[in-house]
Amino acid sequence: MRAIIFGAVLALLLLFPPLLTAVATMAGWLLAKPVLVAFAAGLVAGLRSPRLRRWAR
């Protein structure tokens, strides 16, 4: 299911080049903010690692 959704989004981005430019601009703007990148990385690591959650209790 993820592959189908990913393919549809990729097809839309390739069919509409201005949309691709807008998405690339937003991604660059977000990646330029180290606090947001660190926060997102922490969220992903926390959600994917149940061992850390058990250790914190």
DSSP file (Angstrom, degrees, kcal/mol; ACC not computed):
  #  RESIDUE AA STRUCTURE BP1 BP2  ACC     N-H-->O    O-->H-N    N-H-->O    O-->H-N    TCO  KAPPA ALPHA  PHI   PSI    X-CA   Y-CA   Z-CA
    1    1 A M     >        0   0    0      0, 0.0     4,-2.2     0, 0.0     5,-0.2   0.000 360.0 360.0 360.0 -40.0    0.0    0.0    0.0
    2    2 A R  H  >  +     0   0    0      1,-0.2     4,-3.0     2,-0.2     5,-0.2   0.895 360.0  54.2 -62.4 -38.7    2.9    2.4    0.8
    3    3 A A  H  > S+     0   0    0      1,-0.2     4,-2.4     2,-0.2    -1,-0.2   0.879 107.9  49.5 -64.5 -37.6    4.4    1.7   -2.6
    4    4 A I  H  > S+     0   0    0      2,-0.2     4,-2.3     1,-0.2    -1,-0.2   0.933 113.8  44.9 -66.8 -45.7    1.2    2.7   -4.4
    5    5 A I  H  X S+     0   0    0     -4,-2.2     4,-2.5     2,-0.2     5,-0.2   0.922 114.0  49.8 -64.1 -43.9    0.8    5.9   -2.4
    6    6 A F  H  X S+     0   0    0     -4,-3.0     4,-2.5     1,-0.2    -2,-0.2   0.910 111.4  49.4 -60.8 -42.9    4.5    6.7   -2.9
    7    7 A G  H  X S+     0   0    0     -4,-2.4     4,-2.5    -5,-0.2    -1,-0.2   0.885 110.3  50.3 -63.5 -40.0    4.2    6.1   -6.6
    8    8 A A  H  X S+     0   0    0     -4,-2.3     4,-2.2     2,-0.2    -2,-0.2   0.918 112.5  46.3 -65.7 -43.2    1.1    8.3   -6.9
    9    9 A V  H  X S+     0   0    0     -4,-2.5     4,-2.3     2,-0.2    -2,-0.2   0.921 113.4  49.2 -65.1 -43.2    2.8   11.1   -5.1
   10   10 A L  H  X S+     0   0    0     -4,-2.5     4,-2.1    -5,-0.2    -2,-0.2   0.896 110.1  51.5 -62.9 -40.5    5.9   10.7   -7.2
   11   11 A A  H  X S+     0   0    0     -4,-2.5     4,-2.2     2,-0.2    -1,-0.2   0.908 109.8  49.7 -63.4 -42.1    3.9   10.7  -10.4
   12   12 A L  H  X S+     0   0    0     -4,-2.2     4,-1.9     1,-0.2    -2,-0.2   0.912 110.6  50.0 -62.5 -41.8    2.1   13.9   -9.4
   13   13 A L  H  < S+     0   0    0     -4,-2.3     7,-0.5     1,-0.2    -1,-0.2   0.877 113.6  45.4 -65.7 -36.1    5.4   15.6   -8.6
   14   14 A L  H  < S+     0   0    0     -4,-2.1    -1,-0.2     1,-0.2    -2,-0.2   0.818 112.8  50.4 -76.7 -30.0    6.8   14.6  -12.0
   15   15 A L  H  < S+     0   0    0     -4,-2.2    -2,-0.2     1,-0.3    -1,-0.2   0.809 115.4  43.0 -76.3 -29.6    3.6   15.6  -13.9
   16   16 A F    >X  -     0   0    0     -4,-1.9     4,-1.5    -5,-0.2     3,-1.1  -0.796  67.8-175.8-119.2  87.5    3.5   19.0  -12.3
   17   17 A P  H 3> S+     0   0    0      0, 0.0     4,-2.2     0, 0.0     5,-0.2   0.821  82.8  58.2 -55.9 -35.6    7.0   20.5  -12.3
   18   18 A P  H 3> S+     0   0    0      0, 0.0     4,-2.2     0, 0.0     5,-0.1   0.868 104.7  52.5 -63.0 -31.4    6.0   23.6  -10.3
   19   19 A L  H <> S+     0   0    0     -3,-1.1     4,-2.4     2,-0.2     5,-0.2   0.893 107.3  51.5 -67.1 -39.3    4.7   21.4   -7.6
   20   20 A L  H  X S+     0   0    0     -4,-1.5     4,-2.4    -7,-0.5    -1,-0.2   0.897 109.7  50.0 -62.5 -41.0    8.1   19.6   -7.5
   21   21 A T  H  X S+     0   0    0     -4,-2.2     4,-2.2     2,-0.2    -2,-0.2   0.908 111.0  48.8 -64.2 -42.2    9.8   23.0   -7.1
   22   22 A A  H  X S+     0   0    0     -4,-2.2     4,-2.4     2,-0.2    -2,-0.2   0.908 112.3  47.7 -65.3 -42.0    7.5   24.0   -4.3
   23   23 A V  H  X S+     0   0    0     -4,-2.4     4,-2.5     2,-0.2    -2,-0.2   0.906 112.1  49.7 -66.3 -40.9    8.0   20.7   -2.4
   24   24 A A  H  X S+     0   0    0     -4,-2.4     4,-2.3     2,-0.2    -1,-0.2   0.884 110.9  50.4 -65.0 -38.0   11.8   21.0   -2.9
   25   25 A T  H  X S+     0   0    0     -4,-2.2     4,-2.2     2,-0.2    -2,-0.2   0.926 112.2  46.3 -65.0 -45.2   11.7   24.6   -1.6
   26   26 A M  H  X S+     0   0    0     -4,-2.4     4,-2.4     2,-0.2    -2,-0.2   0.907 112.4  50.5 -64.8 -40.9    9.7   23.6    1.5
   27   27 A A  H  X S+     0   0    0     -4,-2.5     4,-2.5     1,-0.2    -1,-0.2   0.913 111.2  48.7 -64.2 -41.8   11.9   20.6    2.2
   28   28 A G  H  X S+     0   0    0     -4,-2.3     4,-1.2     2,-0.2    -1,-0.2   0.893 110.6  50.8 -63.1 -39.8   15.0   22.8    1.9
   29   29 A W  H  < S+     0   0    0     -4,-2.2     4,-0.3     1,-0.2    -2,-0.2   0.907 113.1  45.4 -64.5 -42.2   13.5   25.4    4.2
   30   30 A L  H >< S+     0   0    0     -4,-2.4     3,-1.3     1,-0.2     7,-0.3   0.888 111.2  51.9 -69.7 -38.5   12.7   22.7    6.8
   31   31 A L  H 3< S+     0   0    0     -4,-2.5    -1,-0.2     1,-0.3    -2,-0.2   0.716  99.5  65.0 -71.6 -18.8   16.1   21.0    6.6
   32   32 A A  T 3< S+     0   0    0     -4,-1.2    -1,-0.3    -5,-0.2    -2,-0.2   0.595  87.5  79.1 -76.8  -9.9   17.8   24.4    7.2
   33   33 A K    <>  -     0   0    0     -3,-1.3     4,-1.9    -4,-0.3     3,-0.4  -0.838  64.0-169.6-100.1  99.2   16.2   24.4   10.7
   34   34 A P  H  > S+     0   0    0      0, 0.0     4,-2.5     0, 0.0     5,-0.2   0.810  83.6  58.0 -62.6 -29.3   18.4   22.2   12.8
   35   35 A V  H  > S+     0   0    0      2,-0.2     4,-2.3     1,-0.2     5,-0.2   0.918 107.7  46.3 -67.1 -41.6   15.9   22.2   15.7
   36   36 A L  H  > S+     0   0    0     -3,-0.4     4,-2.5     2,-0.2    -1,-0.2   0.897 112.8  49.9 -67.0 -39.4   13.1   20.9   13.6
   37   37 A V  H  X S+     0   0    0     -4,-1.9     4,-2.4    -7,-0.3    -2,-0.2   0.925 112.8  46.6 -64.6 -43.9   15.4   18.2   12.1
   38   38 A A  H  X S+     0   0    0     -4,-2.5     4,-2.2     2,-0.2    -2,-0.2   0.892 112.4  50.4 -65.5 -39.4   16.5   17.1   15.6
   39   39 A F  H  X S+     0   0    0     -4,-2.3     4,-2.2     2,-0.2    -2,-0.2   0.925 112.2  46.6 -64.3 -45.0   12.9   17.1   16.9
   40   40 A A  H  X S+     0   0    0     -4,-2.5     4,-2.5     1,-0.2    -2,-0.2   0.903 111.7  51.1 -64.6 -41.0   11.7   14.9   14.0
   41   41 A A  H  X S+     0   0    0     -4,-2.4     4,-2.5     1,-0.2    -1,-0.2   0.892 110.2  50.3 -64.2 -38.4   14.7   12.5   14.4
   42   42 A G  H  X S+     0   0    0     -4,-2.2     4,-2.4     2,-0.2    -2,-0.2   0.893 110.1  49.8 -65.5 -40.2   13.9   12.2   18.1
   43   43 A L  H  X S+     0   0    0     -4,-2.2     4,-2.3     2,-0.2    -2,-0.2   0.932 112.6  46.5 -63.8 -45.3   10.2   11.5   17.3
   44   44 A V  H  X S+     0   0    0     -4,-2.5     4,-1.8     1,-0.2    -2,-0.2   0.924 114.0  47.9 -64.1 -43.7   11.1    8.8   14.8
   45   45 A A  H  X S+     0   0    0     -4,-2.5     4,-0.7     1,-0.2    -1,-0.2   0.895 112.5  49.5 -65.1 -39.0   13.7    7.2   17.1
   46   46 A G  H  < S+     0   0    0     -4,-2.4     3,-0.4     1,-0.2    -1,-0.2   0.873 112.5  46.5 -68.1 -37.2   11.2    7.2   20.0
   47   47 A L  H  < S+     0   0    0     -4,-2.3    -1,-0.2     1,-0.2    -2,-0.2   0.809 115.4  45.9 -75.1 -28.9    8.4    5.6   18.0
   48   48 A R  H  < S+     0   0    0     -4,-1.8    -1,-0.2    -5,-0.2    -2,-0.2   0.490 104.9  64.9 -92.4  -3.6   10.7    2.9   16.5
   49   49 A S    >X  +     0   0    0     -4,-0.7     4,-1.0    -3,-0.4     3,-0.6  -0.753  47.2 168.7-126.1  86.9   12.4    1.9   19.7
   50   50 A P  H 3> S+     0   0    0      0, 0.0     4,-2.0     0, 0.0     5,-0.2   0.774  77.2  68.6 -66.8 -23.5   10.1    0.3   22.3
   51   51 A R  H 3> S+     0   0    0      1,-0.2     4,-1.9     2,-0.2     5,-0.1   0.895  97.8  50.7 -62.2 -39.2   13.2   -0.7   24.3
   52   52 A L  H <> S+     0   0    0     -3,-0.6     4,-1.6     1,-0.2    -1,-0.2   0.881 107.7  53.0 -66.6 -37.0   14.0    2.9   25.1
   53   53 A R  H  X S+     0   0    0     -4,-1.0     4,-0.6     1,-0.2    -1,-0.2   0.905 110.1  47.3 -65.5 -40.0   10.4    3.5   26.3
   54   54 A R  H >< S+     0   0    0     -4,-2.0     3,-0.7     1,-0.2    -1,-0.2   0.863 109.7  54.1 -67.5 -35.0   10.6    0.5   28.7
   55   55 A W  H 3< S+     0   0    0     -4,-1.9    -1,-0.2     1,-0.2    -2,-0.2   0.829 103.5  56.7 -67.8 -31.7   14.0    1.7   30.0
   56   56 A A  H 3<        0   0    0     -4,-1.6    -1,-0.2     1,-0.2    -2,-0.2   0.634 360.0 360.0 -77.5 -13.3   12.6    5.1   30.8
   57   57 A R    <<        0   0    0     -3,-0.7    -1,-0.2    -4,-0.6    -2,-0.1   0.514 360.0 360.0 -74.6 360.0    9.9    3.8   33.1
